[in-house]
Amino acid sequence: MEGTEMVSEAPTSLPLFLGEDIYAGDCALPKSKNPATPSLDRPELLPFAPLSREVRENSRIQVSVILPVYNAESWLDECLQSVLDQDFQGSIELSVFNDASTDNSVHMIQKWKVHLEEAGIRVVLGGNYSSQPRGVGFAKNHAVDQSSGMYLCFLDSDDVMMPQRIRLQWEAAIQHPKCIIGCQIRREPVEATERYTRWINSLTEEQLLTQENTRYEEKSKSLHHGSFMDQSEEQFQIFTSHGPTVIMPTWFCSREWFCHLGRFDEGGKGTPEDLLFFYEHIRKGGGVFRVNKCLLLYRYHLQAATHSVLESTIWTHRVLFLEERILNHWTGFTIWNAGKQGRKLFRSLSSANQKKVEAFCDVDENKIAKGFYTYEESKENPKPKIPIMHFKDASPPFIICMKLSQLWVCIRDISSSYKDLTDGQFEDNLNMLKLKEGVDYFHFN
């Protein structure tokens, strides 16, 4: 069977970095929580069982590129060419899982399989050949199951890797075995989500980190080629975006660490599997390292799976994680924004955390003049009333609930050609109060 094909060992000068008793076949990864998810022995799936320990022990592949595919014929040539163009000198395997594609994707992969294997890159192709795709999480899990590499390099079928990607992220992963390794990106087309791209590429160590203890002490490290977020630390910018602080298509990690975390959620279409996996990574003490080089062309198009995830779904998961990591440990706090976003956050909180909200604060005199916000949806009688005050009169800690376009942090120090959309007022207000991010306030926008 194709998946159990034995390959020659990698050069002996490249050491193995996993413990001798740790292999993906030993991880006992749980099956999907979705009872409708077929197992690998179902007829609609390519008959491919997770590789055994013996097979992995003999294959000695350094890096497996994990590539889920669904109707990707428009982009596969560029994507697979970028795998072929990698300058990494170790052994590479491409693990492709076709999730019920109805276009020409499988034929294209089979064509590329010949070219890649001629170049020494082993190709493993599995698939769900039922009439219905099972979703990105399902495809990623099964691509990992059938792979044999000691490190996993995740790649989306519509993206393109720069030639140095595997080499630089592999070097970082060896130094940081409990980290998800990311990198900077180039958006295609350039004007797509321009502000978000600047934010994701420019986050500093200070904006990403705070010590996860009662004092929230800063503790960050830096290497000449990257930004490091220690696994014992909380990322305080993880509450500000619609996803992880290093985006999923740039992820690189050891198989050992992936096995420790478990599988991607297999809820199917509309499930933010990368966000949920990242949250589990944080819960289990994982860190993040970003290679500060642009190593991926990240394509934006309307067919992308990310568009199937509702904003309301992401919002719900983000609020739950904010409560779990921050609010449940506070006795009281202020929501900075008495407008629509601030009130939405308040209404989304658990009853216990709603009771901890001491006030809303703002700079808008019209909102402040109202004096309080009445929570009309409450079943309590009388209805709860939360004071609204000027930010100068409010007490920390704050949850700052403003839209991304309003925040100076998104575009500060990126280019002199960009100007803070609040003319620096928001930054000045924070400086006036001598507040420290991760201690006195967290962004939730």
Secondary structure, 3 states (H helix, E strand, C coil): CHHHCCCCCCCCCCCCCCCCCCCHHHCCCCCCCCCCCCCCCCCCECCCCCCCHHHHHHHCCCEEEEEEECCCCCCHHHHHHHHHCCCCCCCEEEEEEEECCCCCHHHHHHHHHHHHHHCCCEEEEEEECCCCCCCHHHHHHHHHHCCCCCEEEECCCCCEECCCHHHHHHHHHHHCCCEEEEEEEEEECCCCCHHHHHHHHHCCHHHHCEECCCCCCCCCEEECCEEEECCCEECCCCCCCCCCCCCHHHCEEEHHHHHHHCCCCCCCCCCCHHHHHHHHHHHCCCEEEEEEEEEEEEECCCCCHHHHCCHHHHHHHHHHHHHHHCHHHCCCEEEECCCHHHHHHHHHCCHHHHCCEEEEEECCHHHHHCCEEECCCCCCCCCCEEEEEEHHHCCCCEEECCCHHHCHHHCCCCCCCCCCCCCCHHHHHHHHCCCCECCCEEECC
